Amino acid sequence: MDSYSVELAKSAEKELRRIDGRYIPRIFAAIESLAQEPRPVGCKKLSGSDHTYRIRIGTYRVIYDIRESRLLVLVIKIGHRKDVYQ
């Protein structure tokens, strides 16, 4: 299986900077693992889109699009579960 490239949208980079530093290594590891498996066990497809998924890292959520044509995982949102869906 081909490896995907993972990119963070500017907004996701900004959100990542606001997260408590204790959680950053776990979140980063989860995002990096999307390159090998863009649909890991436990990921959920979000309703309303054919290509948008989310993964859970503790109380944080990472929302991303999978672009099959370019083998790209684009992280569009990172945040606490109470804020990320707004």
Beta strands, then each sheet from edge to edge (+ up, - down):
strand 1: 5-8
strand 2: 44-45
strand 3: 52-57
strand 4: 60-67
strand 5: 72-80
sheet 1: 1+ 5+ 4- 3+ 2-
end
